[in-house]
């Protein structure tokens, strides 16, 4: 699986606290092995984000992503629930 990080994702990632960044790396490792792993709590989004999915990094932080063609996944956003707005 190839993950492409959008510019928005990278801007948001740089602003995160160190512990959240560490958690994100751990969850990304799990995601690469199995995007459906229950530890991720992955779920399809609704409304204006209906083409996207999200998985949990922690109780309050998420990564919003989209499946591309083949084995490509785009990571669009990372942060608290505010990223859904």
N, C-alpha and C positions, 0 to 999 in steps of 0.2 A: 504494500500500500504506500502510495506517495501522498504526502500532505503538503499542500501549498498554503502558505500563510499570507493572508491579505495584508496590505499596508495598515489598514485599520486595526487588525488583530495585533500586529507588531507594536503599534503605538500604545494600545491598551495594555499589552503584556509588559512593556517597559515600565509602566506606572504601578504595577502590582507590587505588594509587599513580597519580600524574599520567600516567606513560608508558602505563600500561594503559588509562586513560580515553581517551587520544588514540588508541590502537590500536582501542578499542571503537567510537569514532566513525567511524574509517576503515572498519572492517568493516561497520558498520551501513549506511554509504553503499553499499557493494558489495551487501549483502543487499537493500536496497530496490530496486536495479536488477535483481538476479537472485538469488533465494534459493538457487539451485542452482549458483552460481558455484563452480568447484573451489577457488578461493583460500580459501573459507570452511571447507572440509572438513566440511560439514554432514552430519549423520548422525542417524538415528532412534535413540531410546534404547530400552532394554529394561527388563524387570522392573517395579518400581513406577512408573517413569517412561515406560512404553510408549506413552503418548499424546503424548509430547513429543519435540522435536528439539533438537539443540545444534549450534553452530558455534564454530570456534576464533577467538580473538582473538590468542593467542600460543601458544607451546608449552604453557604451563601454565594459561591462562585460557580460559574458555568462556562462552557465553551460552546459556541454556536457554530455549526458546520453544515456543509452541503456535500452530498455525493456527486462527483463529476462522472465523466466517462471512464470506463475501465476501472482501474484501481486508484483513481485520483479522488482525493477528498480536499475540500477547501475549508480551512478554519477562518471564519469571518470575524468573530467577536469573542472576547474573553472578559469576564467581570461578574459583577453582582447581577441580580435580577433586573437592574436598570438597563442592561443591554438589550432587553426584549422590547424596549420602547422605541 
